[in-house]
Amino acid sequence: MQERTALINQARGLLGEFGIVFPIHVSAFKEGARKLLADESEALPALARHLLLDLCTELTALEERIDAVDGRVRRLAKEDDRCARLQEIPGIGPVTATALIAAVGDAKRYRSARHMAASFGLTPHEHSSGGKQKLLGISKRGDRYIRWLLVQGARSIMRFASKRTDALSRWVCQLASRRGVNVAAAALANKLARIAWALLAKSERFASA
C-alpha cells in the first residue's frame, strides 16, 4: 500500500509542475490519468506524458501483484480453521488472521492472554511512585506490524460501536467517553489480542454477547 501511495504521489508531483492537480484517492487518480493520457492536446509535454505513462504502467503492475497476494491470503484464511475462528472476532479479517497465525505459531507457548498481548506491545506501562502504581500508555514493544493491524481493527469496530448493543461495543464506547478515543483503541486492540489467544490456545470459538 505504501509503495502504491508513493507512486501516486510521484505522479501527482510531476503533474503539479505543470499546474495539473490530481486527487490522491486511487480510483480518482487512475481515472484522471487515463483521461489526461487520452488527451491529444498540448496540455502535457511529451516527456512528462511518457513519464506519467511509465508511472501508470508501474502502478497497474503493482496492483496486479497486490491482487495476487490478496487472493492467496484470502484462500489461506478460508482453508485454515484457525484463521476461520480468528475471523469470527470483530475487527479481524483475512490479513490480520493470517498475520497472527504466522507471528504466533503455537499460542500455547504464551503462558496467558496477557503475555501474548505483551509480545505485540499492547500492554500498558506501569509507573510506581509513593507506593502507588499508575498505568501509562502501551509499551509499543514487540511486533509492530501485528500491533498496527490490531489497532486498525479496533478503530474499525469503534466507528460503528455507538450504533451497536453487543458487550464489546458498549465497553469500548464507555471507555472512550472516559479516557478518549486513542486510549480506547489501544485497550480494545489489547482485548482483541487476548481473545485471539483464547481462540488459538484453547481452540475456542468467539461468543458475542
Backbone as JSON, one array per atom type, in Angstrom:
{
  "sequence": "MQERTALINQARGLLGEFGIVFPIHVSAFKEGARKLLADESEALPALARHLLLDLCTELTALEERIDAVDGRVRRLAKEDDRCARLQEIPGIGPVTATALIAAVGDAKRYRSARHMAASFGLTPHEHSSGGKQKLLGISKRGDRYIRWLLVQGARSIMRFASKRTDALSRWVCQLASRRGVNVAAAALANKLARIAWALLAKSERFASA",
  "N": [[0.83, -1.2, 0.0], [1.93, 1.25, 0.78], [3.85, 1.54, -1.17], [2.27, 1.86, -3.43], [0.98, 4.27, -2.8], [3.22, 5.93, -2.79], [3.95, 5.89, -5.5], [1.73, 7.15, -6.66], [1.89, 9.65, -5.44], [4.3, 10.49, -6.52], [3.62, 10.73, -9.21], [1.65, 12.72, -8.99], [3.21, 14.81, -8.09], [4.8, 15.24, -10.36], [2.84, 16.07, -12.23], [1.95, 18.32, -10.92], [3.93, 20.19, -11.41], [3.21, 21.2, -13.8], [0.97, 22.54, -13.32], [-1.22, 20.91, -13.0], [-3.56, 19.42, -11.06], [-4.2, 16.55, -9.26], [-6.42, 14.31, -7.52], [-5.64, 12.42, -4.5], [-6.83, 10.01, -4.02], [-7.01, 6.64, -5.04], [-8.69, 5.49, -7.15], [-9.8, 7.81, -8.28], [-7.5, 9.13, -9.09], [-6.48, 7.33, -11.03], [-8.5, 7.41, -12.96], [-8.38, 10.11, -13.7], [-5.75, 10.23, -14.72], [-5.98, 8.48, -16.88], [-7.74, 9.89, -18.59], [-6.21, 12.16, -19.06], [-3.96, 11.13, -20.41], [-5.21, 10.27, -22.68], [-5.85, 12.57, -23.91], [-5.12, 14.47, -26.67], [-4.11, 16.98, -26.86], [-1.86, 19.78, -26.25], [-1.54, 19.94, -23.54], [0.07, 18.55, -21.82], [3.52, 18.18, -21.84], [5.59, 16.18, -24.08], [7.66, 14.64, -22.84], [6.86, 14.63, -20.15], [4.44, 13.33, -20.48], [5.3, 10.77, -21.26], [6.66, 10.0, -18.94], [4.54, 9.98, -17.1], [2.99, 7.96, -18.22], [4.72, 5.77, -17.86], [4.74, 5.65, -15.04], [2.06, 5.08, -14.53], [1.84, 2.59, -15.76], [3.57, 1.13, -14.15], [2.14, 1.34, -11.77], [-0.16, -0.13, -12.4], [0.95, -2.71, -12.73], [1.87, -3.11, -10.13], [-0.55, -3.14, -8.7], [-1.66, -5.45, -9.72], [0.05, -7.35, -8.63], [-0.52, -6.93, -5.93], [-3.22, -7.72, -5.88], [-2.91, -10.43, -6.49], [-1.46, -11.4, -4.27], [-3.31, -10.76, -2.28], [-5.38, -12.47, -3.01], [-4.2, -14.97, -2.48], [-3.85, -14.78, 0.28], [-6.52, -14.63, 1.15], [-7.48, -17.12, 0.34], [-5.93, -18.83, 1.93], [-6.79, -17.99, 4.44], [-9.36, -18.88, 4.37], [-9.13, -21.62, 4.17], [-7.73, -22.5, 6.42], [-8.51, -23.59, 9.61], [-7.92, -22.27, 11.99], [-7.56, -19.63, 11.18], [-10.12, -19.14, 10.27], [-11.56, -19.23, 12.67], [-10.43, -17.06, 14.01], [-11.34, -14.97, 12.44], [-13.91, -14.7, 13.26], [-13.86, -12.93, 15.26], [-14.71, -9.59, 15.91], [-13.39, -6.96, 13.89], [-11.21, -8.34, 12.96], [-9.91, -9.5, 10.04], [-9.14, -11.39, 7.0], [-6.39, -10.7, 6.44], [-5.29, -9.84, 8.92], [-5.82, -12.13, 10.43], [-4.29, -14.18, 9.16], [-1.76, -13.05, 9.47], [-1.51, -13.05, 12.25], [-1.51, -15.82, 12.79], [0.89, -16.53, 11.52], [2.73, -15.04, 13.03], [2.32, -15.85, 15.68], [2.36, -18.68, 15.8], [2.4, -21.52, 17.69], [0.07, -20.9, 19.99], [0.05, -21.73, 22.59], [2.51, -21.47, 23.65], [2.63, -19.11, 24.93], [2.13, -18.05, 28.22], [-0.21, -16.92, 29.08], [-3.11, -14.96, 28.06], [-2.44, -12.32, 28.44], [0.35, -12.34, 28.21], [0.67, -12.88, 25.5], [-0.5, -10.6, 24.36], [1.3, -8.75, 25.35], [3.55, -9.39, 23.88], [3.07, -8.14, 21.55], [3.3, -5.55, 22.21], [1.11, -4.37, 23.46], [0.35, -4.08, 26.06], [-0.08, -2.06, 29.01], [2.32, 0.34, 30.26], [3.66, 0.43, 33.58], [3.93, 2.63, 36.33], [5.52, 3.31, 39.31], [5.09, 5.27, 42.18], [5.59, 6.74, 45.24], [4.53, 4.54, 46.51], [2.3, 4.01, 45.05], [0.76, 2.68, 42.13], [0.67, 3.54, 38.73], [-1.0, 3.3, 35.67], [0.36, 3.66, 32.48], [0.74, 4.63, 28.99], [0.53, 2.16, 26.27], [3.17, -0.29, 25.84], [4.41, -0.53, 23.35], [6.28, -2.31, 22.44], [7.78, -5.17, 20.8], [6.1, -6.98, 18.14], [5.57, -4.82, 15.66], [4.01, -4.7, 13.35], [1.84, -6.49, 13.74], [0.74, -5.25, 15.97], [-0.07, -2.82, 14.82], [-1.99, -3.75, 12.98], [-3.94, -4.8, 14.72], [-4.68, -2.52, 16.16], [-5.76, -1.0, 14.09], [-7.9, -2.66, 13.48], [-9.31, -2.41, 15.85], [-10.04, 0.28, 15.72], [-11.74, 0.19, 13.53], [-13.9, -1.18, 14.59], [-14.72, 0.68, 16.48], [-15.76, 2.73, 14.94], [-18.38, 2.09, 14.42], [-19.42, 1.4, 16.81], [-21.1, 2.87, 18.52], [-23.59, 2.48, 17.49], [-24.26, -0.06, 18.02], [-25.19, -2.85, 20.16], [-23.86, -4.9, 21.42], [-21.71, -6.47, 23.88], [-18.95, -5.86, 23.62], [-18.92, -3.54, 22.03], [-20.37, -1.78, 23.67], [-18.67, -1.65, 25.87], [-16.29, -0.48, 24.79], [-17.25, 1.99, 23.97], [-17.98, 3.19, 26.38], [-15.47, 3.32, 27.6], [-14.1, 5.01, 25.82], [-15.49, 7.39, 26.21], [-14.67, 8.03, 28.75], [-11.82, 7.97, 28.77], [-10.88, 8.78, 26.31], [-10.48, 8.56, 22.69], [-8.08, 7.44, 21.59], [-6.84, 6.04, 23.71], [-8.87, 4.21, 24.2], [-8.87, 2.8, 21.78], [-6.35, 1.54, 21.85], [-6.7, -0.05, 24.14], [-8.78, -1.68, 23.3], [-7.55, -3.01, 21.18], [-5.71, -4.48, 22.65], [-7.53, -6.13, 23.99], [-8.58, -7.56, 21.81], [-6.32, -9.02, 21.05], [-6.06, -10.67, 23.29], [-8.45, -12.12, 23.18], [-7.96, -13.45, 20.79], [-5.84, -15.09, 21.59], [-7.19, -16.87, 23.34], [-8.86, -18.18, 21.54], [-7.0, -19.45, 19.93], [-5.18, -20.85, 21.64], [-6.85, -22.39, 23.23], [-8.59, -23.49, 21.5], [-11.12, -22.35, 21.21], [-14.33, -20.85, 20.31], [-15.42, -17.68, 19.1], [-17.61, -15.88, 21.13], [-20.18, -13.79, 20.88], [-21.72, -11.3, 22.87]],
  "CA": [[0.0, 0.0, 0.0], [2.82, 2.41, 0.85], [4.51, 1.67, -2.48], [1.28, 2.42, -4.34], [0.82, 5.68, -2.44], [4.43, 6.63, -3.22], [3.86, 6.05, -6.95], [0.71, 8.17, -6.95], [2.44, 10.95, -5.03], [5.33, 10.85, -7.5], [2.91, 11.19, -10.41], [0.99, 13.99, -8.67], [4.27, 15.82, -8.06], [5.16, 15.51, -11.75], [1.76, 16.85, -12.84], [1.88, 19.61, -10.24], [4.87, 21.12, -12.03], [2.54, 21.77, -14.98], [-0.27, 23.14, -12.87], [-2.31, 19.93, -13.06], [-3.76, 18.88, -9.71], [-4.98, 15.31, -9.23], [-6.71, 13.83, -6.16], [-4.76, 11.33, -4.06], [-7.58, 8.76, -3.99], [-6.5, 5.78, -6.11], [-9.6, 5.38, -8.3], [-9.92, 9.13, -8.9], [-6.23, 9.4, -9.77], [-6.38, 6.49, -12.22], [-9.43, 7.93, -13.96], [-7.83, 11.37, -14.19], [-4.57, 9.94, -15.53], [-6.45, 7.87, -18.14], [-8.28, 10.96, -19.43], [-5.11, 13.05, -19.45], [-3.14, 10.46, -21.41], [-6.0, 10.15, -23.91], [-5.98, 13.92, -24.47], [-4.08, 14.69, -27.68], [-3.71, 18.39, -26.89], [-0.51, 20.07, -25.76], [-1.63, 20.24, -22.1], [1.18, 17.88, -21.13], [4.66, 17.98, -22.74], [5.83, 14.79, -24.46], [8.47, 13.96, -21.83], [6.02, 14.42, -18.97], [3.46, 12.31, -20.85], [5.98, 9.47, -21.21], [6.92, 9.69, -17.53], [3.26, 9.63, -16.48], [2.61, 6.64, -18.74], [5.56, 4.79, -17.17], [4.28, 5.54, -13.66], [0.76, 4.4, -14.55], [2.11, 1.18, -16.08], [4.14, 0.55, -12.93], [1.05, 1.26, -10.81], [-1.01, -1.26, -12.81], [1.66, -3.94, -12.4], [1.88, -3.23, -8.67], [-1.89, -3.53, -8.26], [-1.84, -6.86, -10.09], [0.76, -8.13, -7.62], [-1.3, -6.81, -4.69], [-4.41, -8.57, -6.03], [-2.49, -11.84, -6.43], [-1.15, -11.7, -2.87], [-4.57, -10.71, -1.54], [-6.1, -13.7, -3.31], [-3.57, -16.08, -1.75], [-4.16, -14.6, 1.7], [-7.93, -14.97, 1.38], [-7.63, -18.58, 0.22], [-5.34, -19.42, 3.13], [-7.66, -17.67, 5.58], [-10.59, -19.67, 4.23], [-8.82, -23.05, 4.3], [-7.17, -22.78, 7.74], [-9.55, -23.48, 10.64], [-7.51, -21.26, 12.97], [-7.87, -18.33, 10.58], [-11.59, -19.01, 10.24], [-12.0, -18.9, 14.02], [-9.99, -15.7, 14.33], [-12.17, -14.01, 11.71], [-15.17, -14.52, 13.97], [-13.66, -11.79, 16.17], [-14.9, -8.29, 15.23], [-12.17, -6.2, 13.62], [-10.15, -9.21, 12.43], [-10.22, -10.04, 8.73], [-8.17, -12.37, 6.49], [-4.99, -10.26, 6.54], [-4.89, -9.89, 10.33], [-5.87, -13.52, 10.89], [-3.11, -14.92, 8.66], [-0.57, -12.46, 10.09], [-1.46, -13.55, 13.63], [-1.09, -17.23, 12.75], [2.32, -16.56, 11.18], [3.52, -14.45, 14.11], [2.13, -16.56, 16.96], [2.69, -20.1, 15.75], [1.64, -22.24, 18.72], [-0.31, -19.92, 21.02], [0.25, -22.31, 23.92], [3.84, -21.08, 24.16], [2.4, -17.96, 25.81], [1.54, -18.53, 29.47], [-1.54, -16.35, 29.25], [-3.51, -13.99, 27.04], [-1.69, -11.09, 28.69], [1.7, -12.49, 27.69], [0.64, -12.74, 24.04], [-0.73, -9.19, 24.08], [2.55, -8.05, 25.66], [4.52, -9.64, 22.8], [2.76, -7.19, 20.49], [3.43, -4.19, 22.75], [-0.23, -3.85, 23.71], [0.06, -3.98, 27.5], [0.31, -0.73, 29.48], [3.43, 0.57, 31.2], [3.29, 0.73, 34.97], [4.88, 3.53, 36.99], [5.3, 3.33, 40.76], [5.54, 6.49, 42.85], [4.98, 6.91, 46.55], [3.77, 3.35, 46.88], [1.13, 3.87, 44.19], [1.04, 2.29, 40.76], [-0.13, 4.25, 37.73], [-0.9, 2.73, 34.33], [0.67, 4.63, 31.44], [0.38, 4.14, 27.66], [1.01, 0.83, 25.93], [4.63, -0.34, 25.78], [4.82, -0.45, 21.94], [7.39, -3.23, 22.18], [7.36, -6.39, 20.11], [5.76, -7.0, 16.72], [4.9, -3.56, 15.3], [3.01, -4.92, 12.3], [0.65, -7.07, 14.37], [0.15, -4.2, 16.8], [-0.74, -1.88, 13.92], [-3.2, -4.4, 12.45], [-4.95, -4.91, 15.79], [-5.18, -1.17, 16.46], [-6.66, -0.64, 12.99], [-9.12, -3.43, 13.68], [-10.03, -1.78, 16.96], [-10.63, 1.53, 15.23], [-12.88, -0.13, 12.65], [-15.01, -1.5, 15.5], [-15.16, 1.9, 17.15], [-16.51, 3.6, 14.03], [-19.8, 1.74, 14.44], [-19.75, 0.88, 18.14], [-22.21, 3.61, 19.14], [-24.86, 2.03, 16.91], [-24.43, -1.48, 18.34], [-25.55, -3.12, 21.55], [-23.11, -6.03, 21.96], [-20.89, -6.13, 25.05], [-17.68, -5.26, 23.21], [-19.2, -2.17, 21.59], [-20.75, -0.98, 24.84], [-17.47, -1.48, 26.7], [-15.35, 0.47, 24.2], [-17.89, 3.31, 23.98], [-17.86, 3.72, 27.75], [-14.06, 3.64, 27.83], [-13.76, 6.18, 25.0], [-16.07, 8.58, 26.83], [-13.92, 8.35, 29.96], [-10.38, 8.1, 28.59], [-10.53, 9.28, 24.99], [-10.52, 7.59, 21.59], [-6.8, 6.75, 21.4], [-6.69, 5.08, 24.81], [-9.86, 3.16, 23.98], [-8.42, 1.98, 20.65], [-5.25, 0.69, 22.33], [-7.26, -1.03, 25.07], [-9.56, -2.64, 22.52], [-6.57, -3.85, 20.47], [-5.24, -5.41, 23.68], [-8.59, -7.12, 24.21], [-8.64, -8.41, 20.62], [-5.19, -9.94, 21.15], [-6.38, -11.64, 24.34], [-9.48, -13.01, 22.64], [-7.29, -14.29, 19.8], [-5.09, -16.12, 22.33], [-8.14, -17.87, 23.83], [-9.34, -18.98, 20.4], [-5.91, -20.27, 19.4], [-4.59, -21.73, 22.65], [-7.86, -23.27, 23.81], [-9.48, -23.94, 20.4], [-12.47, -21.87, 21.48], [-14.99, -20.04, 19.3], [-15.8, -16.37, 19.63], [-19.01, -15.79, 21.55], [-20.62, -12.4, 21.01], [-22.77, -11.14, 23.87]],
  "C": [[0.87, 1.26, 0.0], [3.5, 2.64, -0.5], [3.54, 2.28, -3.49], [1.07, 3.91, -4.08], [2.01, 6.51, -2.91], [4.41, 6.88, -4.73], [2.88, 7.15, -7.32], [1.22, 9.55, -6.58], [3.51, 11.43, -6.0], [4.68, 11.4, -8.77], [2.24, 12.54, -10.17], [2.01, 15.14, -8.61], [4.69, 16.23, -9.46], [4.12, 16.42, -12.41], [1.65, 18.24, -12.22], [2.81, 20.65, -10.83], [4.27, 21.8, -13.26], [1.17, 22.34, -14.62], [-1.47, 22.22, -12.91], [-2.42, 19.27, -11.69], [-4.69, 17.68, -9.78], [-5.27, 14.93, -7.78], [-5.82, 12.65, -5.8], [-5.48, 9.99, -4.04], [-7.26, 7.93, -5.22], [-7.41, 5.78, -7.33], [-9.73, 6.71, -9.04], [-8.64, 9.48, -9.66], [-6.14, 8.61, -11.07], [-7.29, 6.99, -13.33], [-8.91, 9.24, -14.56], [-6.63, 11.16, -15.1], [-4.97, 9.35, -16.88], [-6.95, 8.95, -19.1], [-7.17, 11.88, -19.93], [-4.25, 12.43, -20.54], [-3.88, 10.31, -22.74], [-6.16, 11.49, -24.62], [-4.82, 14.19, -25.42], [-3.59, 16.13, -27.72], [-2.3, 18.55, -26.32], [-0.5, 20.37, -24.26], [-0.45, 19.67, -21.33], [2.32, 17.67, -22.12], [4.95, 16.49, -22.96], [6.61, 14.02, -23.39], [7.64, 13.64, -20.59], [4.97, 13.34, -19.24], [4.06, 10.91, -20.76], [6.24, 9.06, -19.76], [5.64, 9.27, -16.82], [2.81, 8.26, -16.94], [3.41, 5.54, -18.06], [5.08, 4.57, -15.74], [2.94, 4.8, -13.59], [0.92, 2.91, -14.87], [2.67, 0.46, -14.86], [3.06, 0.37, -11.86], [0.13, 0.08, -11.12], [-0.36, -2.59, -12.45], [1.68, -4.18, -10.9], [0.53, -3.7, -8.16], [-2.19, -4.98, -8.62], [-1.14, -7.76, -9.08], [0.01, -8.1, -6.29], [-2.52, -7.72, -4.74], [-4.06, -10.05, -5.92], [-2.18, -12.25, -4.99], [-2.42, -11.73, -2.03], [-5.39, -11.97, -1.77], [-5.54, -14.89, -2.55], [-3.89, -16.0, -0.27], [-5.58, -15.03, 2.0], [-8.17, -16.47, 1.27], [-7.09, -19.28, 1.46], [-6.25, -19.21, 4.33], [-8.92, -18.52, 5.56], [-10.33, -21.15, 4.52], [-8.33, -23.43, 5.69], [-8.23, -22.55, 8.82], [-9.2, -22.42, 11.67], [-7.83, -19.86, 12.45], [-9.38, -18.09, 10.57], [-12.12, -18.62, 11.61], [-11.62, -17.47, 14.4], [-10.87, -14.66, 13.65], [-13.58, -13.87, 12.29], [-15.09, -13.33, 14.93], [-13.89, -10.5, 15.4], [-13.56, -7.58, 15.04], [-11.02, -7.03, 13.07], [-10.62, -9.84, 11.12], [-9.13, -11.0, 8.28], [-6.71, -11.97, 6.69], [-4.5, -10.35, 7.98], [-4.85, -11.31, 10.84], [-4.63, -14.29, 10.44], [-1.82, -14.37, 9.26], [-0.41, -12.94, 11.52], [-0.98, -14.99, 13.67], [0.41, -17.33, 12.48], [3.18, -16.07, 12.33], [3.48, -15.28, 15.38], [2.63, -17.99, 16.91], [1.8, -20.87, 16.71], [1.33, -21.27, 19.86], [-0.08, -20.43, 22.43], [1.63, -21.98, 24.49], [3.75, -19.83, 25.03], [1.67, -18.45, 27.06], [0.1, -18.05, 29.65], [-1.85, -15.41, 28.1], [-2.71, -12.7, 27.19], [-0.28, -11.18, 28.1], [1.72, -12.36, 26.17], [0.4, -11.29, 23.65], [0.54, -8.37, 24.32], [3.57, -8.23, 24.54], [4.27, -8.73, 21.6], [2.84, -5.74, 20.97], [2.11, -3.55, 23.09], [-0.61, -3.8, 25.19], [0.58, -2.64, 28.01], [1.57, -0.75, 30.34], [2.87, 0.78, 32.6], [4.36, 1.62, 35.59], [4.53, 3.6, 38.48], [5.88, 4.6, 41.35], [4.81, 6.63, 44.17], [4.12, 5.73, 46.97], [2.54, 3.13, 46.04], [1.56, 3.52, 42.78], [0.1, 3.04, 39.82], [0.1, 3.61, 36.37], [-0.67, 3.83, 33.31], [0.23, 4.07, 30.08], [0.95, 2.76, 27.4], [2.52, 0.87, 25.67], [5.17, -0.14, 24.37], [6.09, -1.25, 21.67], [6.87, -4.41, 21.37], [6.98, -6.14, 18.66], [4.94, -5.76, 16.34], [3.78, -3.78, 14.29], [1.72, -5.48, 12.87], [-0.05, -6.03, 15.23], [-0.64, -3.21, 15.93], [-2.04, -2.48, 13.38], [-4.31, -4.45, 13.5], [-5.52, -3.54, 16.16], [-6.12, -0.7, 15.35], [-7.98, -1.39, 13.09], [-9.98, -2.85, 14.79], [-10.73, -0.51, 16.51], [-11.82, 1.27, 14.3], [-14.11, -0.51, 13.47], [-15.6, -0.23, 16.08], [-15.98, 2.82, 16.25], [-18.02, 3.34, 14.09], [-20.29, 1.31, 15.82], [-20.96, 1.57, 18.76], [-23.57, 3.16, 18.63], [-25.16, 0.57, 17.25], [-24.67, -1.68, 19.83], [-24.79, -4.3, 22.16], [-22.17, -5.54, 23.06], [-19.6, -5.42, 24.68], [-17.87, -3.8, 22.8], [-19.55, -1.27, 22.77], [-19.53, -0.65, 25.69], [-16.55, -0.41, 26.11], [-15.95, 1.88, 24.13], [-17.76, 3.97, 25.35], [-16.42, 4.14, 28.04], [-13.65, 4.89, 27.06], [-14.3, 7.46, 25.61], [-15.3, 9.01, 28.07], [-12.47, 8.72, 29.68], [-9.96, 8.66, 27.23], [-10.42, 8.17, 23.96], [-9.23, 6.79, 21.47], [-6.55, 5.7, 22.48], [-7.64, 3.91, 24.6], [-9.44, 2.23, 22.85], [-7.3, 1.03, 21.06], [-5.77, -0.4, 23.26], [-8.06, -2.1, 24.32], [-8.65, -3.55, 21.72], [-5.99, -4.89, 21.41], [-6.27, -6.52, 23.9], [-8.72, -8.08, 23.03], [-7.52, -9.45, 20.64], [-5.46, -11.03, 22.18], [-7.45, -12.63, 23.88], [-8.86, -13.97, 21.63], [-6.5, -15.41, 20.49], [-6.03, -17.22, 22.8], [-8.61, -18.77, 22.7], [-8.26, -19.91, 19.87], [-5.38, -21.28, 20.41], [-5.57, -22.76, 23.18], [-8.85, -23.82, 22.78], [-10.93, -23.54, 20.65], [-13.04, -21.16, 20.26], [-15.36, -18.71, 19.93], [-17.29, -16.34, 19.94], [-19.36, -14.33, 21.75], [-21.76, -12.31, 22.0], [-23.51, -9.84, 23.66]]
}
